[in-house]
């Protein structure tokens, strides 16, 4: 090892800005959203975060920016244009072959460089497999705070800080976390937690390009081949318009067919609560709630589900929630749009039969 290499290794990392150390936090300005681009496609959570980022930016009176990292390809530039159409005022672009595929090291180095150069006060990323990996590495490199799997974001007017709310203690409580002394304030949000904003076709914004400083030879990890996700064809509850779910109130796994039958008649999908998933009644990819899938359907029907906090945070974005439970004091009735107190084993087949008859009559009338 050369003396120069030793000097580089021993160079201390700059400390994160801290109020107590007299750092000027006012130099950090703006709300950034990481646009997750992978193999030419942008994950929809990026657009959901731009919608939420717009609210934060408007409250603070600062610009909203998207951040796009990717290969030097048309899809990368198209992602920049889309980011503007979904609300970004500015897009920070970094492109190069070293960024063709997601790898932790080059993406962390590139995003760290962008943040250190342009200094945003808030950085939002999707809580996807890629986003979780990148957010943790980025927060560590920047030595700043990160609040993961948030269900609500707002600005605290007294401190001008980001108030990030997330479930804790297994979903039994909600806590709000502030990063007061460090910047940027970072948070990850799961897909479908926030609403999708309207897209304004043709809207454009400034694109600021910044060249990556990391070279391919500096990256240890290499992409040898790409194998598509075998789970791609599994349940896609997060994007279903109609979801019917069941809980332990159904009594036994054989009764879950009542949930599946109703979902089929409605043209929707089905899922379940954490207890029935853990009991093996349904596959893990159909679990709904904080530790499962977060959904925002137009209609959600919950049968035999009590409605604990960890389930509530996964479904409260639904337009209409219909709860069926034999316990009139079940927590789910506190946030359901409509509630039915009764035996789900009787109500579900009755609903299925009534809908089948109505659909048959409508088809006959045509």
PEKA-V298403 format. One record per backbone hydrogen bond with DSSP energy under -0.5 kcal/mol. NH is the residue of the N-H (numbers start at 1). CO is the residue of the C=O. If there is no record, write none. Layout:
BEGIN
[[NH/CO] [NH/CO]]
END
This chain:
BEGIN
[[6/2] [7/3] [8/4] [9/5] [10/6] [11/7] [11/8] [21/18] [22/19] [23/18] [25/23] [27/24] [28/25] [29/27] [29/119] [31/63] [32/122] [33/65] [34/124] [35/33] [35/67] [36/34] [37/35] [38/36] [38/41] [41/38] [43/36] [46/43] [47/44] [48/44] [49/45] [50/46] [51/47] [52/48] [53/49] [54/50] [55/51] [56/52] [57/53] [58/54] [59/55] [60/56] [61/57] [62/57] [65/31] [66/90] [67/33] [68/92] [69/35] [69/67] [70/94] [73/71] [76/73] [77/73] [78/74] [79/75] [80/76] [81/77] [82/78] [83/79] [84/80] [85/81] [86/82] [87/84] [88/83] [89/64] [90/64] [91/206] [92/66] [93/91] [93/208] [94/68] [96/70] [99/96] [100/97] [107/103] [108/104] [109/105] [110/106] [111/107] [112/108] [113/109] [114/110] [115/111] [116/112] [117/113] [118/114] [119/115] [121/30] [122/30] [123/185] [124/32] [125/187] [127/189] [128/126] [132/128] [133/129] [134/130] [135/131] [136/132] [137/133] [138/134] [139/135] [140/136] [141/137] [142/138] [143/139] [144/139] [147/186] [148/146] [150/188] [151/165] [152/165] [154/163] [156/154] [156/161] [157/155] [160/156] [161/156] [163/154] [163/161] [164/162] [164/177] [165/152] [165/163] [166/175] [168/173] [172/168] [172/169] [173/168] [175/166] [177/164] [177/175] [179/162] [180/178] [185/121] [186/145] [186/184] [187/123] [188/147] [189/125] [190/150] [193/190] [200/85] [200/198] [201/199] [203/200] [206/89] [208/91] [208/206] [209/207] [210/93] [218/215] [219/216] [220/218] [224/222] [228/226] [232/229] [234/231] [239/236] [240/237] [243/299] [244/269] [245/301] [246/271] [247/303] [249/304] [250/247] [251/248] [252/250] [255/252] [256/253] [257/254] [258/255] [259/256] [260/256] [261/257] [262/258] [263/259] [264/260] [265/261] [266/262] [267/263] [267/264] [268/263] [269/242] [271/244] [272/286] [273/246] [277/273] [278/274] [279/275] [280/277] [281/276] [282/276] [286/283] [287/284] [288/272] [289/293] [290/310] [292/289] [293/287] [295/293] [295/314] [296/238] [298/241] [299/241] [300/320] [301/243] [302/300] [302/322] [303/245] [303/301] [304/302] [304/324] [311/308] [312/308] [313/309] [314/311] [315/311] [315/312] [316/312] [317/295] [318/315] [319/297] [320/298] [322/300] [323/321] [323/338] [324/302] [325/340] [328/326] [330/327] [332/306] [333/330] [334/331] [335/332] [336/332] [337/321] [338/321] [340/323] [342/325] [342/340] [344/342] [346/343] [347/343] [348/344] [350/346] [351/347] [352/348] [353/349] [354/350] [355/351] [356/352] [357/353] [358/354] [359/355] [360/356] [361/357] [362/358] [363/359] [364/360] [365/361] [366/362]]
END
